[in-house]
Structures are given as C-alpha cells and as structure tokens.
Amino acid sequence: MKIEIYSDFVCPFCYMGVKRLEAALAQFEHNDEVEITYKSFQLDTNAKRHPDKDIHQLIAEKYNMSYEESKANNENIVKAAAEVGLSYRFDILKPNNTAMAHQIAQYAKSVGKEGELVHRFYKGYFEEGADIGDKETLLSLAQEVGLDRNEAEIMLNEKTFVSATLKDQADAEAIWIDFVPYFIADGKHSISGAQSIESMLRFLNEAYQS
C-alpha cells in the first residue's frame, strides 16, 4: 500500500500528522507492506523571511486576530505537538519560503533518502530554529542525513527538481487539496489534517481492506 503525503515544512500540523501516522503504523498489522512518499506543497509560494516579526505577529496579521490570540493559539499547538513527543519552539521559528527545501526533498527521494530528509527539515525548523529558506542551512541539514552536499547544491543551482515540485503542486490543485497535511492511500482513500492516532489507524485499515 502506497501512502502519499502532501505537506509543507513550515506547517505545524504536517509534522504532527506525520508523527501520528507513524504511531498508527506501529499498531498496523500490515505496516511492512506500506510505502510512504512525500509530495511537495507550498502553503505560500510568495513567502519570505520577516526578521523584524515573530511568528505570533505574522499569524495575527494573516488571520486578522490580536497578537494575544495568535500567541494563545500557538501555545495550544505546542502542547498538542508535545503529546506526540515533539518539542516545538515557536519562540525561535524563522518562517521563510520553502521552495528550495522541497527541491532538496525531491532530490532526496531520487536517491532513497526522502524520509530521513523530511524528518530532519521538520525537526530543524520546528525544534531548532533552522531557517528553512536559507540555502546553506538546508544543505547542511541535507548533509547530516547522508546526502551529497555538492550534488545537492548543483541540483539547486541548475533547478533540476523545480518541475517535480511544480507538478506536485499542480496535482494537489487538480484534486482540490487546499490545505495540508493530506494523506492518500493507493490513490483513492484519503484523510486530511493532523488526525488522531485512532483515526489514522482506521484510515490505514480501511484502505488496506478495500
């Protein structure tokens, strides 16, 4: 069974959703028959760094809420993440454009390192304050999981995997995916959002049995 995951590296619910899927897979009787692959999805293709604003202010402006409301909502997300063993650090987040990160993830997929790279990017961004849009930071994280830094840099410079990222984004739009995470099993069964572990397990069983 093949599970495709549409996600973005600056999406807190994506990281949580992936962790909950993994927890469900640990309970899934046929987990040795499951293949997971990631699909590129940028929540904001025009995103950029805002060194003069923290994440609470950016969220407040985006959703037209007060700073206090934004901070309270983000604190709830941090608590939810902790329930699945994640240590979100919203105080050190550096939101940025994820285009390069998705290109490196596509490269990682081509050499069998996709899962490790995706997890490293998530951890780097949400738990360590890594700038997910900074080329040197991304290359260093990629090198940590065994990717060839020089090859990754050449790939970025030559825009080798830009078309693959754009295709994923277009595929998402074609099936009306407008938020992530979004999980599709064998191209026909889907579940969206950072659902509970129980819901994820039910999704796996229903997809496998069909």
C-alpha positions in Angstrom: 0.0 0.0 0.0 1.4 3.4 -1.0 0.7 6.5 1.0 1.3 9.9 -0.5 1.6 12.8 1.9 1.1 16.3 0.7 2.8 18.6 3.2 4.9 21.7 3.8 7.9 22.1 6.1 6.5 25.2 7.9 3.2 23.6 8.6 3.0 22.6 12.3 0.1 20.2 11.7 2.0 18.4 9.0 4.8 17.4 11.4 2.3 16.3 14.0 0.2 14.5 11.3 3.3 12.5 10.1 4.1 11.6 13.7 0.6 10.4 14.4 0.6 8.4 11.2 3.8 6.8 12.3 2.3 5.9 15.6 -0.7 4.4 13.8 1.6 2.4 11.6 3.3 1.0 14.7 -0.1 -0.6 15.5 -1.0 -1.5 11.9 -0.7 -5.3 11.3 0.5 -4.8 7.7 3.0 -2.0 8.2 5.7 -3.9 6.4 3.6 -3.5 3.2 3.3 0.2 3.4 5.4 2.6 1.3 5.4 6.3 2.3 6.3 9.1 -0.1 6.0 12.9 0.2 4.5 15.3 -2.2 5.6 19.0 -2.4 3.0 21.5 -1.3 3.8 25.1 -0.6 1.3 26.9 1.6 2.6 30.2 0.5 4.7 30.3 -2.7 5.4 34.0 -2.1 6.6 33.6 1.5 9.8 35.4 2.6 11.8 36.0 5.8 10.5 38.5 8.2 13.4 39.1 10.7 11.5 42.0 12.2 8.4 40.0 13.2 7.9 36.9 15.3 5.6 34.0 14.3 2.8 35.3 16.6 2.7 38.6 14.8 2.8 37.0 11.4 -0.1 34.7 12.2 -2.1 37.6 13.8 -1.7 39.6 10.6 -2.6 36.7 8.3 -5.8 35.7 10.1 -6.8 39.2 11.4 -6.6 38.4 15.1 -4.9 40.0 18.0 -1.3 39.2 19.0 -2.5 37.7 22.2 -5.0 35.4 20.4 -2.3 34.3 18.0 0.1 33.5 20.8 -2.5 31.6 22.7 -3.4 29.5 19.6 0.3 28.8 19.0 0.8 27.7 22.6 -2.0 25.2 22.1 -0.3 23.9 19.1 2.9 23.5 21.1 1.0 21.5 23.7 -0.6 19.2 21.1 2.8 18.6 19.5 4.3 17.6 22.9 1.7 14.8 23.1 3.4 13.1 20.2 6.9 13.7 21.5 7.7 16.9 19.6 9.3 19.9 21.2 8.1 22.9 19.2 9.9 26.2 19.7 7.7 28.9 18.4 9.9 31.5 20.1 12.8 30.7 17.7 10.9 29.9 14.5 12.2 31.5 11.3 9.4 31.4 8.7 10.6 31.5 5.1 9.9 30.3 1.6 10.1 26.5 1.3 10.7 26.2 -2.4 14.4 25.1 -2.1 13.5 22.7 0.8 11.0 21.0 -1.5 13.5 20.8 -4.3 16.1 19.1 -2.0 13.3 16.7 -0.8 12.7 15.7 -4.4 16.4 15.1 -4.8 16.4 13.1 -1.6 13.6 11.0 -3.0 15.6 10.2 -6.1 18.5 8.8 -4.0 16.4 6.9 -1.4 16.8 9.4 1.5 13.4 11.1 1.4 12.1 10.0 4.8 15.2 11.0 6.7 15.5 14.3 5.0 11.9 15.3 5.5 12.1 14.5 9.2 15.4 16.4 9.5 13.9 19.5 7.9 10.8 19.4 10.2 13.0 18.9 13.3 15.3 21.7 12.2 12.6 24.2 11.6 10.2 23.5 14.5 12.6 22.4 17.2 15.9 24.0 16.5 15.0 27.3 14.8 16.6 26.5 11.5 15.9 28.9 8.6 14.1 26.6 6.2 14.6 29.1 3.3 18.4 29.6 3.7 20.4 27.6 1.2 23.4 26.9 3.4 21.2 25.8 6.3 19.3 23.4 4.0 22.5 22.0 2.5 23.9 21.4 6.0 20.8 19.6 7.1 20.8 17.5 3.9 24.4 16.5 4.5 23.5 15.4 8.0 21.2 12.7 6.7 23.8 11.5 4.2 23.1 13.5 1.1 26.0 14.7 -1.0 26.2 18.4 -0.3 27.9 19.3 -3.6 25.4 17.4 -5.6 22.5 19.0 -3.7 23.9 22.4 -4.4 24.4 21.7 -8.1 20.8 20.5 -8.2 19.6 23.7 -6.7 21.7 25.9 -8.9 20.5 24.0 -12.0 16.9 23.9 -10.8 16.9 20.2 -11.6 13.8 19.4 -9.5 11.8 22.5 -9.9 9.5 20.9 -12.4 8.8 18.0 -10.0 7.8 20.3 -7.2 5.5 22.3 -9.5 3.9 19.1 -10.7 3.1 18.0 -7.2 1.6 21.4 -6.5 -0.5 21.1 -9.7 -1.6 17.6 -8.8 -2.8 18.9 -5.5 -4.8 21.7 -7.1 -6.3 19.2 -9.6 -7.9 17.2 -6.8 -8.9 20.3 -4.8 -6.3 20.0 -2.0 -6.0 23.5 -0.5 -4.6 22.7 2.9 -2.2 20.1 4.4 -1.3 17.6 5.6 -3.3 15.4 3.2 -2.8 11.7 3.1 -3.8 9.5 0.1 -3.6 5.7 0.2 -3.3 3.9 -3.2 -4.7 6.9 -4.9 -8.2 6.5 -3.6 -8.5 6.7 0.2 -7.7 10.0 1.9 -7.6 11.7 5.2 -6.6 15.3 6.0 -5.3 17.2 8.9 -3.4 16.1 12.0 -6.0 13.5 12.9 -5.8 11.3 16.0 -3.8 8.2 16.0 -7.1 6.2 16.2 -8.4 7.9 13.1 -5.1 7.3 11.3 -5.2 3.6 12.1 -8.8 3.4 10.9 -7.7 5.1 7.7 -5.0 2.5 7.2 -7.2 -0.5 7.9 -10.0 0.8 5.6 -7.5 1.5 2.8 -5.9 -1.9 3.1 -9.1 -3.8 3.2 -10.6 -2.2 0.1 
